[in-house]
């Protein structure tokens, strides 16, 4: 993935083109859990094996929420979470580039700039 550092119009266009390829995107975590199904006479539950399920945990307004994930959606959600992490990394890089570009242009220094 090419990393852009210029914050002008071309840099913005390049960044937007780069992140367009990061769809789907999600922020959170995916966990596999095992729990009893609740059916009477379930051999797996009686033997203590329980049943696998996937849970997506995410935060909204400072609170953590969890949602069960259908097994068929797990690969797509894993990709979305990986893409979300890449996007967060790129946003941090762009923020750093903004500061560095500002310093190079000599547009002033804030207290504590080195």
C-alpha positions as CSV (number, residue, x, y, z in Angstrom):
1,X,0.0,0.0,0.0
2,X,1.5,3.3,-1.1
3,X,1.7,5.9,1.7
4,X,1.2,9.5,0.8
5,X,2.6,12.3,2.8
6,X,1.7,15.4,0.8
7,X,-1.4,17.0,2.2
8,X,-2.2,19.1,-0.8
9,X,-5.0,18.2,-3.3
10,X,-3.0,15.5,-4.9
11,X,-2.1,14.0,-1.5
12,X,-5.8,14.1,-0.5
13,X,-6.9,12.4,-3.8
14,X,-4.2,9.7,-3.4
15,X,-5.2,9.1,0.3
16,X,-8.9,8.8,-0.7
17,X,-8.1,6.4,-3.5
18,X,-6.0,4.3,-1.1
19,X,-8.6,4.0,1.6
20,X,-11.4,3.3,-0.9
21,X,-9.7,-0.1,-1.3
22,X,-10.2,-0.8,2.5
23,X,-13.9,-1.6,2.3
24,X,-15.5,-3.2,4.3
25,X,-14.1,-1.5,7.4
26,X,-15.0,-2.1,11.1
27,X,-13.5,-1.3,14.5
28,X,-13.9,-3.8,17.2
29,X,-12.8,-7.4,18.0
30,X,-14.1,-10.8,17.1
31,X,-14.0,-13.7,19.6
32,X,-15.0,-17.3,19.4
33,X,-16.9,-18.5,22.5
34,X,-18.3,-21.8,23.5
35,X,-21.7,-22.0,25.2
36,X,-24.5,-24.5,25.8
37,X,-27.3,-24.5,23.4
38,X,-30.1,-25.1,25.9
39,X,-31.7,-28.1,24.1
40,X,-32.5,-31.1,26.2
41,X,-30.4,-34.2,25.6
42,X,-27.8,-32.4,23.5
43,X,-24.8,-34.8,23.3
44,X,-22.2,-32.0,22.9
45,X,-23.5,-30.0,25.9
46,X,-23.8,-33.2,28.0
47,X,-20.2,-34.0,27.3
48,X,-19.1,-30.5,28.1
49,X,-18.0,-29.6,24.6
50,X,-20.7,-26.9,24.1
51,X,-21.2,-25.1,20.8
52,X,-18.9,-22.6,19.1
53,X,-20.3,-19.1,18.4
54,X,-18.6,-15.8,17.3
55,X,-19.1,-12.5,19.1
56,X,-18.2,-9.1,17.7
57,X,-17.4,-6.6,20.5
58,X,-17.3,-2.8,19.8
59,X,-17.6,0.5,21.6
60,X,-20.3,3.1,21.1
61,X,-20.4,6.3,23.2
62,X,-18.0,4.8,25.7
63,X,-20.0,1.6,26.2
64,X,-19.0,-1.8,25.0
65,X,-21.6,-3.8,23.0
66,X,-21.5,-7.4,21.8
67,X,-23.3,-9.0,18.9
68,X,-23.5,-12.6,17.8
69,X,-22.0,-13.1,14.3
70,X,-23.4,-15.6,11.8
71,X,-20.7,-18.1,10.9
72,X,-21.0,-17.1,7.2
73,X,-20.1,-13.5,8.1
74,X,-16.9,-14.3,10.1
75,X,-14.4,-14.1,7.2
76,X,-15.8,-10.8,5.9
77,X,-15.9,-9.3,9.5
78,X,-12.3,-10.4,10.0
79,X,-11.3,-8.6,6.9
80,X,-13.3,-5.5,7.9
81,X,-11.5,-5.4,11.3
82,X,-8.1,-5.8,9.6
83,X,-9.0,-3.0,7.2
84,X,-10.1,-0.8,10.1
85,X,-6.7,-1.3,11.8
86,X,-5.0,-0.3,8.5
87,X,-7.2,2.8,8.2
88,X,-6.4,3.8,11.8
89,X,-2.7,3.4,11.1
90,X,-3.0,5.6,8.0
91,X,-4.9,8.3,9.8
92,X,-2.2,8.5,12.4
93,X,0.4,8.8,9.6
94,X,-1.5,11.6,7.9
95,X,-1.8,13.4,11.3
96,X,2.0,13.2,11.7
97,X,2.5,14.3,8.1
98,X,0.4,17.3,8.8
99,X,2.7,18.4,11.6
100,X,5.9,17.6,9.7
101,X,4.7,19.4,6.6
102,X,3.7,22.5,8.7
103,X,7.2,22.6,10.2
104,X,9.0,22.2,6.8
105,X,7.0,25.1,5.4
106,X,8.0,27.2,8.4
107,X,4.4,28.2,9.2
108,X,5.2,28.8,12.8
109,X,6.1,26.8,15.8
110,X,3.9,25.8,18.7
111,X,5.5,25.8,22.1
112,X,7.3,22.5,22.6
113,X,8.0,21.9,18.9
114,X,11.5,20.4,18.4
